[in-house]
Amino acid sequence: MNKNIYSLLGFCFFVNLAFGQFQQGLRMGKYTSLYQMMLNPAATPDGNAINLIQGGVYANSNIIGVDKANVMNLLPRKNGLVIVYPRGRVKYPEAGIIGVPDTLSGFFQDTLNRHFAYGSFVVEGPSAVVALNENFSVGLGMRVKGNLGAFNIPEGMIPFTHAAQPFYATYPIAPFNMSGVVYTEIPLTLAVKKIVGFNVLSLGTSVKFILPMMSAYVDSRNALNISQRPTNNFNLTNVDGEMAFSVWSRNPTNGKIKKSLNGFGMGLDLGGRLTEGEGRWFVGAAMTDLGYVGFNKNSTTYNITSTGVSSHSGAAYISTISKGNVIQAGNLLSTDILGSSLAGVSGSGFKMLLPTSFNFQGGIAIANSFFISTMANIPLLKANKNIQSIETMMIMPSWESGFWAIKLPFSLTNRQSFTSGFAFRAGPLTIGSDDISSWVAKSKFTGSDVYFAIQLPLFYGNNQKNKGKSGKNNNLFRCYTF
């Protein structure tokens, strides 16, 4: 198949790298912080705390990858790197290189039962939590979030990966869906703590005001048939589904992207946490992202109930998407399937459900500075228009002492992808990855992540005590206040 198709796939895959998920080495551990509040609004630190900035990107997939590679090999650079796939390749730009560009081998896995591809990012800050007294805390912040995901991708979704198959061979593709979104979230958090016996009970809620920016979803209702053609396009038959786009507006004169808010949404997090009075253990649970995002500007929905022949190459999609013009890319796809860019238009607005999930957190001290924590996230909604979350289970030993911390998270994602990570904290700075081998080892590369945070206070510990009326210490893995 022509290299343009593979360029499109490679583009989509590596863009996912620009999209962080759970950031275990940052959000879990001995001491509570603002970052744990994204998992559980009841996990507020005692005293006051400020997050200056925090960010992370995450990508994982079991459908596309590169052999004998890591992140450092694949970061964009002008060295002419070539990744060779069956019937095609991805080629990096080159500028003044001498000699033969490096070549890597790419692969697809198109015969598994549980294909998935998922990428996400988050940038948060500034945000703060203020203790009104020893029992009540309020928090306010701002974060930009985004993800792009598809789960249970059917076999045959990438038929041209079957290099031994002839052109015009028909492949049936079972129903599938995918979705992606970018939005700004402003969470307002209230947490209450109360001493119960020898323990501290915390309850918290976070109301989130959502300002959406971009989104897209595709829902294929029936099995469709696709066959590849040698002329850089493909045949589609038995098509029945729906897709929608909402993007930043563009200046009609110069074509520049104008950042815009395309609707409104609301979200809610609810959580509870029980902690041993001296901080030797804790357990917590939360329901997160109950709510919706509504798009009513710069938005178009399509109802697809026809057949067609592709008339555009992969390069046309790459060109429009790379310029931020997702609507035009949608029109190209609509033209390919329906014969007209306006055919199938069914509306100018839509709503998507937030990625509602249940998550559990727990931890226990092994010694004064050694701790083991665990977390599990279980997505609850599978609707086609739901913003996707990913199933994850994690256990993490850590050494944490005041200014310093070293954490080693071990994660199982989507019940099939096991990774080990490393995170390091030095005072206000935390940096880490939940898949450290993707940075240092050359193996079958299918995804990676990285995250960082700059926070106040600078030290963590329990030197500063708040005592309730019973005389018990009611701090929950306290940060120093300021």
Secondary structure as a PSIPRED ss2 file (coil, helix, strand):
# PSIPRED VFORMAT (PSIPRED V4.0)

   1 M C   1.000  0.000  0.000
   2 N C   1.000  0.000  0.000
   3 K H   0.000  1.000  0.000
   4 N H   0.000  1.000  0.000
   5 I H   0.000  1.000  0.000
   6 Y H   0.000  1.000  0.000
   7 S H   0.000  1.000  0.000
   8 L H   0.000  1.000  0.000
   9 L H   0.000  1.000  0.000
  10 G H   0.000  1.000  0.000
  11 F H   0.000  1.000  0.000
  12 C H   0.000  1.000  0.000
  13 F H   0.000  1.000  0.000
  14 F H   0.000  1.000  0.000
  15 V H   0.000  1.000  0.000
  16 N H   0.000  1.000  0.000
  17 L C   1.000  0.000  0.000
  18 A C   1.000  0.000  0.000
  19 F C   1.000  0.000  0.000
  20 G C   1.000  0.000  0.000
  21 Q C   1.000  0.000  0.000
  22 F C   1.000  0.000  0.000
  23 Q C   1.000  0.000  0.000
  24 Q H   0.000  1.000  0.000
  25 G H   0.000  1.000  0.000
  26 L H   0.000  1.000  0.000
  27 R H   0.000  1.000  0.000
  28 M C   1.000  0.000  0.000
  29 G C   1.000  0.000  0.000
  30 K C   1.000  0.000  0.000
  31 Y C   1.000  0.000  0.000
  32 T C   1.000  0.000  0.000
  33 S C   1.000  0.000  0.000
  34 L C   1.000  0.000  0.000
  35 Y C   1.000  0.000  0.000
  36 Q H   0.000  1.000  0.000
  37 M H   0.000  1.000  0.000
  38 M H   0.000  1.000  0.000
  39 L C   1.000  0.000  0.000
  40 N C   1.000  0.000  0.000
  41 P C   1.000  0.000  0.000
  42 A C   1.000  0.000  0.000
  43 A C   1.000  0.000  0.000
  44 T C   1.000  0.000  0.000
  45 P C   1.000  0.000  0.000
  46 D C   1.000  0.000  0.000
  47 G C   1.000  0.000  0.000
  48 N C   1.000  0.000  0.000
  49 A E   0.000  0.000  1.000
  50 I E   0.000  0.000  1.000
  51 N E   0.000  0.000  1.000
  52 L E   0.000  0.000  1.000
  53 I E   0.000  0.000  1.000
  54 Q E   0.000  0.000  1.000
  55 G E   0.000  0.000  1.000
  56 G E   0.000  0.000  1.000
  57 V E   0.000  0.000  1.000
  58 Y E   0.000  0.000  1.000
  59 A E   0.000  0.000  1.000
  60 N E   0.000  0.000  1.000
  61 S E   0.000  0.000  1.000
  62 N C   1.000  0.000  0.000
  63 I C   1.000  0.000  0.000
  64 I E   0.000  0.000  1.000
  65 G E   0.000  0.000  1.000
  66 V E   0.000  0.000  1.000
  67 D E   0.000  0.000  1.000
  68 K E   0.000  0.000  1.000
  69 A E   0.000  0.000  1.000
  70 N C   1.000  0.000  0.000
  71 V H   0.000  1.000  0.000
  72 M H   0.000  1.000  0.000
  73 N H   0.000  1.000  0.000
  74 L H   0.000  1.000  0.000
  75 L C   1.000  0.000  0.000
  76 P C   1.000  0.000  0.000
  77 R C   1.000  0.000  0.000
  78 K C   1.000  0.000  0.000
  79 N E   0.000  0.000  1.000
  80 G C   1.000  0.000  0.000
  81 L C   1.000  0.000  0.000
  82 V E   0.000  0.000  1.000
  83 I E   0.000  0.000  1.000
  84 V E   0.000  0.000  1.000
  85 Y E   0.000  0.000  1.000
  86 P C   1.000  0.000  0.000
  87 R C   1.000  0.000  0.000
  88 G E   0.000  0.000  1.000
  89 R E   0.000  0.000  1.000
  90 V E   0.000  0.000  1.000
  91 K E   0.000  0.000  1.000
  92 Y C   1.000  0.000  0.000
  93 P C   1.000  0.000  0.000
  94 E E   0.000  0.000  1.000
  95 A C   1.000  0.000  0.000
  96 G C   1.000  0.000  0.000
  97 I C   1.000  0.000  0.000
  98 I C   1.000  0.000  0.000
  99 G C   1.000  0.000  0.000
 100 V C   1.000  0.000  0.000
 101 P C   1.000  0.000  0.000
 102 D C   1.000  0.000  0.000
 103 T E   0.000  0.000  1.000
 104 L E   0.000  0.000  1.000
 105 S E   0.000  0.000  1.000
 106 G E   0.000  0.000  1.000
 107 F E   0.000  0.000  1.000
 108 F E   0.000  0.000  1.000
 109 Q C   1.000  0.000  0.000
 110 D C   1.000  0.000  0.000
 111 T C   1.000  0.000  0.000
 112 L C   1.000  0.000  0.000
 113 N C   1.000  0.000  0.000
 114 R C   1.000  0.000  0.000
 115 H E   0.000  0.000  1.000
 116 F E   0.000  0.000  1.000
 117 A E   0.000  0.000  1.000
 118 Y E   0.000  0.000  1.000
 119 G E   0.000  0.000  1.000
 120 S E   0.000  0.000  1.000
 121 F E   0.000  0.000  1.000
 122 V E   0.000  0.000  1.000
 123 V E   0.000  0.000  1.000
 124 E E   0.000  0.000  1.000
 125 G C   1.000  0.000  0.000
 126 P C   1.000  0.000  0.000
 127 S E   0.000  0.000  1.000
 128 A E   0.000  0.000  1.000
 129 V E   0.000  0.000  1.000
 130 V E   0.000  0.000  1.000
 131 A E   0.000  0.000  1.000
 132 L C   1.000  0.000  0.000
 133 N C   1.000  0.000  0.000
 134 E C   1.000  0.000  0.000
 135 N C   1.000  0.000  0.000
 136 F E   0.000  0.000  1.000
 137 S E   0.000  0.000  1.000
 138 V E   0.000  0.000  1.000
 139 G E   0.000  0.000  1.000
 140 L E   0.000  0.000  1.000
 141 G C   1.000  0.000  0.000
 142 M C   1.000  0.000  0.000
 143 R E   0.000  0.000  1.000
 144 V E   0.000  0.000  1.000
 145 K E   0.000  0.000  1.000
 146 G E   0.000  0.000  1.000
 147 N E   0.000  0.000  1.000
 148 L E   0.000  0.000  1.000
 149 G E   0.000  0.000  1.000
 150 A E   0.000  0.000  1.000
 151 F E   0.000  0.000  1.000
 152 N E   0.000  0.000  1.000
 153 I E   0.000  0.000  1.000
 154 P C   1.000  0.000  0.000
 155 E C   1.000  0.000  0.000
 156 G C   1.000  0.000  0.000
 157 M C   1.000  0.000  0.000
 158 I C   1.000  0.000  0.000
 159 P H   0.000  1.000  0.000
 160 F H   0.000  1.000  0.000
 161 T H   0.000  1.000  0.000
 162 H C   1.000  0.000  0.000
 163 A C   1.000  0.000  0.000
 164 A C   1.000  0.000  0.000
 165 Q C   1.000  0.000  0.000
 166 P C   1.000  0.000  0.000
 167 F C   1.000  0.000  0.000
 168 Y C   1.000  0.000  0.000
 169 A C   1.000  0.000  0.000
 170 T C   1.000  0.000  0.000
 171 Y E   0.000  0.000  1.000
 172 P E   0.000  0.000  1.000
 173 I E   0.000  0.000  1.000
 174 A C   1.000  0.000  0.000
 175 P C   1.000  0.000  0.000
 176 F C   1.000  0.000  0.000
 177 N E   0.000  0.000  1.000
 178 M E   0.000  0.000  1.000
 179 S E   0.000  0.000  1.000
 180 G E   0.000  0.000  1.000
 181 V E   0.000  0.000  1.000
 182 V E   0.000  0.000  1.000
 183 Y E   0.000  0.000  1.000
 184 T E   0.000  0.000  1.000
 185 E E   0.000  0.000  1.000
 186 I E   0.000  0.000  1.000
 187 P E   0.000  0.000  1.000
 188 L E   0.000  0.000  1.000
 189 T E   0.000  0.000  1.000
 190 L E   0.000  0.000  1.000
 191 A E   0.000  0.000  1.000
 192 V E   0.000  0.000  1.000
 193 K E   0.000  0.000  1.000
 194 K E   0.000  0.000  1.000
 195 I E   0.000  0.000  1.000
 196 V E   0.000  0.000  1.000
 197 G C   1.000  0.000  0.000
 198 F C   1.000  0.000  0.000
 199 N E   0.000  0.000  1.000
 200 V E   0.000  0.000  1.000
 201 L E   0.000  0.000  1.000
 202 S E   0.000  0.000  1.000
 203 L E   0.000  0.000  1.000
 204 G E   0.000  0.000  1.000
 205 T E   0.000  0.000  1.000
 206 S E   0.000  0.000  1.000
 207 V E   0.000  0.000  1.000
 208 K E   0.000  0.000  1.000
 209 F E   0.000  0.000  1.000
 210 I E   0.000  0.000  1.000
 211 L E   0.000  0.000  1.000
 212 P E   0.000  0.000  1.000
 213 M E   0.000  0.000  1.000
 214 M E   0.000  0.000  1.000
 215 S E   0.000  0.000  1.000
 216 A E   0.000  0.000  1.000
 217 Y E   0.000  0.000  1.000
 218 V E   0.000  0.000  1.000
 219 D E   0.000  0.000  1.000
 220 S E   0.000  0.000  1.000
 221 R C   1.000  0.000  0.000
 222 N C   1.000  0.000  0.000
 223 A C   1.000  0.000  0.000
 224 L E   0.000  0.000  1.000
 225 N E   0.000  0.000  1.000
 226 I E   0.000  0.000  1.000
 227 S E   0.000  0.000  1.000
 228 Q E   0.000  0.000  1.000
 229 R C   1.000  0.000  0.000
 230 P C   1.000  0.000  0.000
 231 T C   1.000  0.000  0.000
 232 N C   1.000  0.000  0.000
 233 N C   1.000  0.000  0.000
 234 F E   0.000  0.000  1.000
 235 N E   0.000  0.000  1.000
 236 L E   0.000  0.000  1.000
 237 T E   0.000  0.000  1.000
 238 N C   1.000  0.000  0.000
 239 V C   1.000  0.000  0.000
 240 D C   1.000  0.000  0.000
 241 G E   0.000  0.000  1.000
 242 E E   0.000  0.000  1.000
 243 M E   0.000  0.000  1.000
 244 A E   0.000  0.000  1.000
 245 F E   0.000  0.000  1.000
 246 S E   0.000  0.000  1.000
 247 V C   1.000  0.000  0.000
 248 W C   1.000  0.000  0.000
 249 S E   0.000  0.000  1.000
 250 R E   0.000  0.000  1.000
 251 N C   1.000  0.000  0.000
 252 P C   1.000  0.000  0.000
 253 T C   1.000  0.000  0.000
 254 N C   1.000  0.000  0.000
 255 G C   1.000  0.000  0.000
 256 K C   1.000  0.000  0.000
 257 I E   0.000  0.000  1.000
 258 K E   0.000  0.000  1.000
 259 K C   1.000  0.000  0.000
 260 S C   1.000  0.000  0.000
 261 L C   1.000  0.000  0.000
 262 N C   1.000  0.000  0.000
 263 G E   0.000  0.000  1.000
 264 F E   0.000  0.000  1.000
 265 G E   0.000  0.000  1.000
 266 M E   0.000  0.000  1.000
 267 G E   0.000  0.000  1.000
 268 L E   0.000  0.000  1.000
 269 D E   0.000  0.000  1.000
 270 L E   0.000  0.000  1.000
 271 G E   0.000  0.000  1.000
 272 G E   0.000  0.000  1.000
 273 R E   0.000  0.000  1.000
 274 L E   0.000  0.000  1.000
 275 T E   0.000  0.000  1.000
 276 E E   0.000  0.000  1.000
 277 G C   1.000  0.000  0.000
 278 E C   1.000  0.000  0.000
 279 G C   1.000  0.000  0.000
 280 R C   1.000  0.000  0.000
 281 W E   0.000  0.000  1.000
 282 F E   0.000  0.000  1.000
 283 V E   0.000  0.000  1.000
 284 G E   0.000  0.000  1.000
 285 A E   0.000  0.000  1.000
 286 A E   0.000  0.000  1.000
 287 M E   0.000  0.000  1.000
 288 T E   0.000  0.000  1.000
 289 D E   0.000  0.000  1.000
 290 L E   0.000  0.000  1.000
 291 G E   0.000  0.000  1.000
 292 Y E   0.000  0.000  1.000
 293 V E   0.000  0.000  1.000
 294 G E   0.000  0.000  1.000
 295 F E   0.000  0.000  1.000
 296 N C   1.000  0.000  0.000
 297 K C   1.000  0.000  0.000
 298 N C   1.000  0.000  0.000
 299 S E   0.000  0.000  1.000
 300 T E   0.000  0.000  1.000
 301 T E   0.000  0.000  1.000
 302 Y E   0.000  0.000  1.000
 303 N E   0.000  0.000  1.000
 304 I E   0.000  0.000  1.000
 305 T C   1.000  0.000  0.000
 306 S C   1.000  0.000  0.000
 307 T C   1.000  0.000  0.000
 308 G E   0.000  0.000  1.000
 309 V E   0.000  0.000  1.000
 310 S C   1.000  0.000  0.000
 311 S C   1.000  0.000  0.000
 312 H C   1.000  0.000  0.000
 313 S C   1.000  0.000  0.000
 314 G H   0.000  1.000  0.000
 315 A H   0.000  1.000  0.000
 316 A H   0.000  1.000  0.000
 317 Y H   0.000  1.000  0.000
 318 I H   0.000  1.000  0.000
 319 S H   0.000  1.000  0.000
 320 T H   0.000  1.000  0.000
 321 I H   0.000  1.000  0.000
 322 S H   0.000  1.000  0.000
 323 K C   1.000  0.000  0.000
 324 G C   1.000  0.000  0.000
 325 N C   1.000  0.000  0.000
 326 V H   0.000  1.000  0.000
 327 I H   0.000  1.000  0.000
 328 Q H   0.000  1.000  0.000
 329 A H   0.000  1.000  0.000
 330 G H   0.000  1.000  0.000
 331 N H   0.000  1.000  0.000
 332 L H   0.000  1.000  0.000
 333 L H   0.000  1.000  0.000
 334 S H   0.000  1.000  0.000
 335 T H   0.000  1.000  0.000
 336 D H   0.000  1.000  0.000
 337 I H   0.000  1.000  0.000
 338 L H   0.000  1.000  0.000
 339 G C   1.000  0.000  0.000
 340 S C   1.000  0.000  0.000
 341 S C   1.000  0.000  0.000
 342 L C   1.000  0.000  0.000
 343 A C   1.000  0.000  0.000
 344 G C   1.000  0.000  0.000
 345 V E   0.000  0.000  1.000
 346 S E   0.000  0.000  1.000
 347 G E   0.000  0.000  1.000
 348 S C   1.000  0.000  0.000
 349 G C   1.000  0.000  0.000
 350 F E   0.000  0.000  1.000
 351 K E   0.000  0.000  1.000
 352 M E   0.000  0.000  1.000
 353 L E   0.000  0.000  1.000
 354 L C   1.000  0.000  0.000
 355 P C   1.000  0.000  0.000
 356 T C   1.000  0.000  0.000
 357 S E   0.000  0.000  1.000
 358 F E   0.000  0.000  1.000
 359 N E   0.000  0.000  1.000
 360 F E   0.000  0.000  1.000
 361 Q E   0.000  0.000  1.000
 362 G E   0.000  0.000  1.000
 363 G E   0.000  0.000  1.000
 364 I E   0.000  0.000  1.000
 365 A E   0.000  0.000  1.000
 366 I C   1.000  0.000  0.000
 367 A C   1.000  0.000  0.000
 368 N C   1.000  0.000  0.000
 369 S C   1.000  0.000  0.000
 370 F E   0.000  0.000  1.000
 371 F E   0.000  0.000  1.000
 372 I E   0.000  0.000  1.000
 373 S E   0.000  0.000  1.000
 374 T E   0.000  0.000  1.000
 375 M E   0.000  0.000  1.000
 376 A E   0.000  0.000  1.000
 377 N E   0.000  0.000  1.000
 378 I E   0.000  0.000  1.000
 379 P E   0.000  0.000  1.000
 380 L C   1.000  0.000  0.000
 381 L C   1.000  0.000  0.000
 382 K C   1.000  0.000  0.000
 383 A C   1.000  0.000  0.000
 384 N C   1.000  0.000  0.000
 385 K C   1.000  0.000  0.000
 386 N E   0.000  0.000  1.000
 387 I C   1.000  0.000  0.000
 388 Q C   1.000  0.000  0.000
 389 S C   1.000  0.000  0.000
 390 I C   1.000  0.000  0.000
 391 E C   1.000  0.000  0.000
 392 T E   0.000  0.000  1.000
 393 M E   0.000  0.000  1.000
 394 M E   0.000  0.000  1.000
 395 I E   0.000  0.000  1.000
 396 M E   0.000  0.000  1.000
 397 P E   0.000  0.000  1.000
 398 S E   0.000  0.000  1.000
 399 W E   0.000  0.000  1.000
 400 E E   0.000  0.000  1.000
 401 S E   0.000  0.000  1.000
 402 G C   1.000  0.000  0.000
 403 F C   1.000  0.000  0.000
 404 W E   0.000  0.000  1.000
 405 A E   0.000  0.000  1.000
 406 I E   0.000  0.000  1.000
 407 K E   0.000  0.000  1.000
 408 L C   1.000  0.000  0.000
 409 P C   1.000  0.000  0.000
 410 F E   0.000  0.000  1.000
 411 S E   0.000  0.000  1.000
 412 L E   0.000  0.000  1.000
 413 T E   0.000  0.000  1.000
 414 N C   1.000  0.000  0.000
 415 R C   1.000  0.000  0.000
 416 Q C   1.000  0.000  0.000
 417 S E   0.000  0.000  1.000
 418 F E   0.000  0.000  1.000
 419 T E   0.000  0.000  1.000
 420 S E   0.000  0.000  1.000
 421 G C   1.000  0.000  0.000
 422 F E   0.000  0.000  1.000
 423 A E   0.000  0.000  1.000
 424 F E   0.000  0.000  1.000
 425 R E   0.000  0.000  1.000
 426 A E   0.000  0.000  1.000
 427 G C   1.000  0.000  0.000
 428 P C   1.000  0.000  0.000
 429 L E   0.000  0.000  1.000
 430 T E   0.000  0.000  1.000
 431 I E   0.000  0.000  1.000
 432 G E   0.000  0.000  1.000
 433 S E   0.000  0.000  1.000
 434 D C   1.000  0.000  0.000
 435 D C   1.000  0.000  0.000
 436 I C   1.000  0.000  0.000
 437 S H   0.000  1.000  0.000
 438 S H   0.000  1.000  0.000
 439 W H   0.000  1.000  0.000
 440 V H   0.000  1.000  0.000
 441 A C   1.000  0.000  0.000
 442 K C   1.000  0.000  0.000
 443 S E   0.000  0.000  1.000
 444 K E   0.000  0.000  1.000
 445 F E   0.000  0.000  1.000
 446 T C   1.000  0.000  0.000
 447 G C   1.000  0.000  0.000
 448 S E   0.000  0.000  1.000
 449 D E   0.000  0.000  1.000
 450 V E   0.000  0.000  1.000
 451 Y E   0.000  0.000  1.000
 452 F E   0.000  0.000  1.000
 453 A E   0.000  0.000  1.000
 454 I E   0.000  0.000  1.000
 455 Q E   0.000  0.000  1.000
 456 L E   0.000  0.000  1.000
 457 P C   1.000  0.000  0.000
 458 L C   1.000  0.000  0.000
 459 F C   1.000  0.000  0.000
 460 Y E   0.000  0.000  1.000
 461 G C   1.000  0.000  0.000
 462 N C   1.000  0.000  0.000
 463 N C   1.000  0.000  0.000
 464 Q C   1.000  0.000  0.000
 465 K C   1.000  0.000  0.000
 466 N C   1.000  0.000  0.000
 467 K E   0.000  0.000  1.000
 468 G C   1.000  0.000  0.000
 469 K C   1.000  0.000  0.000
 470 S C   1.000  0.000  0.000
 471 G C   1.000  0.000  0.000
 472 K C   1.000  0.000  0.000
 473 N E   0.000  0.000  1.000
 474 N C   1.000  0.000  0.000
 475 N C   1.000  0.000  0.000
 476 L C   1.000  0.000  0.000
 477 F C   1.000  0.000  0.000
 478 R C   1.000  0.000  0.000
 479 C E   0.000  0.000  1.000
 480 Y C   1.000  0.000  0.000
 481 T C   1.000  0.000  0.000
 482 F C   1.000  0.000  0.000
